[in-house]
């Protein structure tokens, strides 16, 4: 078991080597500010409550959620590489890879029966973003809130996987800023 945990730690460490991250705590409202330098040429900054933990799932997704304790049988991860519940995520794709409609259709496959979809436009970091809420008429199916914005040839998918929306998720996505990495001058 220690060997598997060691390999998992090594794997997560190697994957996170492609980015530089830093975190600071905002004592006013107990939120952590996370600054993440992404290899494709930009820096993402966002905030999340200090009772949640950050996970760099792969080169494309940054997730925050409650810490998982694998020694506790009631904690089951979305996948074996998770260290948290992936409550909120920011995933990045090249804009040429897939359309927003492709991602929305993929999420709809999680539901049984009729899916209620609501779309509206919001602004994040001075950019127009599409917010999509998916909910099933079957109350046992999950709720999803998805937000899509494009910047620097990258499609950002901001995901809320919990069964309700709340002000904390709104604060999370509204705290997102994306800045281009400054190229060194010679």
JORA-V461611 format. One record per helix or strand. SS is the DSSP state (A for helix, B for strand). FROM is the first residue (numbers start at 1). TO is the last residue. Records with the same first field share a line. If there is no record, write none. Layout:
BEGIN
SS = FROM-TO / FROM-TO
END
This chain:
BEGIN
A = 2-16 / 100-108 / 167-174
B = 20-26 / 31-38 / 42-49 / 53-56 / 61-65 / 67-67 / 84-84 / 88-94 / 115-124 / 127-136 / 144-151 / 154-160 / 177-180
END
